[in-house]
């Protein structure tokens, strides 16, 4: 028989960044808040030195990632293929447990730009009719830069972001990113130190007339106390960052920045190993009554709540909406329906430069160390004649310096004495020039429920239909030329690259690409083409709010966390100031 | 033939002993202590596999020895106990496939773009792969893999890697040679470069070779020192120094 918990004002599903933000914002408003987290609790004490300094456990065996056993995705390239499960982690790795992706992230806290938020408007102004591929489905975010920036600014303070300000209230600052959107405040802290590769990249791009700046970092450069009173220690460049929990309390995580404070509220609690399978609705279908989850004993539990917040990873939010029959599923043929549309991923790749005579000491680093240029970002260069819309940041970072991840010289054997010799010559003698590129939404890339494969609770897996976008592959060929020019300027002993070609297809496994999935339950002005309104409120069920990159209509060339967090603060403000007074749709369709 | 134990060449044993001496020297010991410390090769000989059968173990020793041989460049897979690492991995959730999504239907012949699609965990993959490679080796050279001279071992491994060895001729429907090789090579490199607590990278010899400081994990001064070779040797998660 189904168990029933005591009712709460707010139930939060998923305790990563977005769930923690909603938790503290709504607990501060005096509401009774409970969070349900599928994975384990993860306390800072579990990640004290030296535990995280273990490449096998964290990078190779994915110790703090969601295992496919718990929630796999099926993948196909187009609607005529049969989707296959990502049986072991490959192209993307979702966080798992308390902290979610906020525990293992690299800590690059790059923002989107004002152009990214108004991409459709930009496209209409800069491209003639027919100049862009017909399959693209570009849309504006239904919020303005001025509306969302103060919330990203607050998140910068929560994380203790370290960086160089490029645009302070409209005034361009020396040394920062001149292409960034206006900041209402400077970065809270000075940038991290440059490693050798970052110094070389900075120098080379400066000599080429480009505009390098320090990677915006959520690993703090100096001792810092955030607005919640949380004390954060300066980064010690331990070299274990991307895919690792911070052993030094320096890389901002929900734990270090928010949860230790939130746990002090008597009106907040959380349950772990609580696997939410469905949002339950009233008979009229217009409001949610709570959620059903499977607890650690395998029992089904109903959790009543007045407000339901979905703040699991974006892909899992979409799956929950579909499994709860909330919103009409997207149909790629008729283009009707809203849940699943505009799924996007993100582009990576780059050049590896080998310098026989330089010592890079790659282990002395933080995930977000590095220098970047945004000169080729969306809107910063005219691309109408080049046949694509979008852009990329180009950067050199040193995210981890562990040996299994080390690049090996071009042409070296993959095993035997030759491999060992190449490993010796390569390790510590290479640097990367990489890109992070935008990904446009298309008609045919989307999410729905898999008709065959189910999870251990019998719920259908999420099916990802995705292949690379021609518009974006053209963008990558352009970036390749620019990166090769920087590479040649740096004059390495030899170099190699792994930029996608025009005929490349998405590989779901085994190689990691990145975890910046977006779309699937997007925000918009029109309930016929979006799942959520501008406050991330479901158009269909007004007491349901959905946090995450699933809200992005297309993916930009920045890391998603700053925008995900900014949107969560924006939505929390709307709930506190508008929704609580008068529960109902915050936007009239 | 199949049950005869294979002989591993003498070379790795000698190099293993030299490494034993070198590490003692680093700690200020003198050669008189040498006799009291078993070489890495002796220790490997004494190791009782927890997963692999005796025949499989001989294969693992022989294959790892060729994938990362001991030579003048540095220690090999046997000096660093890589087969021990792989043996221990077989009993972890990874080896047992407990972290993977293992519900059917399976399509073992799917494009490699979709990654692992076989209907069995890593344990079974190894068991099948070793047996099939030995069958291939017997048909081609009339000997089990581990009994072949080095050059022929390399030829068999190359046939696996290039997927020239056709496992379907032995009735194997799901596993191809190229995939078995890929996983064997990946696990071998992991054992060579992982923390010693997992059984491989004995004495952190591989880390010393490439100048990786292991779990030191604190470089607030060194981030500012550019283009100078880091001077300290590695430490392991258990605090061992080399």
Interface residues (C-beta under 8 A of the other chain):
Chain A: X49 X50 X51 X52 X53 X54 X55 X56 X60 X61 X62 X67 X68 X69 X72 X75 X77 X82 X84 X85 X86 X87 X88 X90 X193 X195 X196 X199 X234 X235 X236 X237 X238 X239 X240 X247 X248 X358 X359 X361 X363 X364 X365 X369 X401 X402 X403 X404 X406 X414 X415 X416 X417 X419 X420 X421 X423 X424 X427 X428 X452 X453 X454 X505 X506 X507 X508 X509 X510
Chain B: X66 X67 X68 X69 X71 X73 X74 X76 X92 X94 X98 X99 X100 X101 X102 X103 X105 X107 X110 X112 X113 X114 X115 X116 X117 X154 X157 X161 X185 X188 X189 X190 X193 X194 X195 X198 X206 X207 X209 X210 X211 X212 X213 X214 X215 X216 X217 X218 X219 X220 X222 X223 X224 X225 X226 X227 X228 X229 X230 X237 X239
